[in-house]
Amino acid sequence: MPAGFFLAELCYGVKMDFSFGRNGLIAENRADGQKENKKGRMGGQALSLDFILACSALILVSALLLIQGGYVIKNISESGEKNRMMADLSAASEIFFLEGYPKGWTNESVIIMGLESEGRLNKTKMSFLKNMSYTESKSLIGIFYEYNITVSLDGAEVYSIGIFPDTAHYSSVLKMNRIAVLDGNIASVEVLVFGP
């Protein structure tokens, strides 16, 4: 027991109980139930420091969660965009293996785009597609992103439909190579889909 409290008991006849609390040595006067903190005013300052540390930790954790959440949202967005581009790439490459509707379609009568007739590429349909406006062809193919389709025989370009990507404006490019029959020869079909 500290000497000061011992003297208080002897001189004034006050009985004191001592205990250690979170903020230091606590003396309790049994006569009136009042508590005195041995550290004096330090108890309030310690609570303020605890509060500041807790708030700092909360702010740090919240900032880290916000940053991580931003990365997750960005990845989900990029993944969705890539999936849509893949769907457009597939749709653009499928027109070489569909007959279209009606079977002998022209630019005025076409409802569903298809460039095949009797298991081979139809030059007439390819010419119709090439002479169609770019916007109309995108709509009939059923794609959102920009496209370019190149048909080659023995490495020489025979048809090029759509626009070619300018790398300064587009950051994502997907490519699919297909093989088809054109005039009894095997033709290489390259389909590009690109977007921002």
Secondary structure by P-SEA (a helix, b strand, c coil): ccaaaaaaaaaccbbbbbbbccccbbbbccccbbbbbccccaaaaaaaaaaaaaaaaaaaaaaaaaaaaaaaaaaaaaaaaaaaaaaaaaaaaacccccccccccccccccbbbccccccccaaaaaaaaaccaaaaaaaacccccbbbbbbcccccccccccccccccccbbbbbbbbbbcccbbbbbbbbbbcc
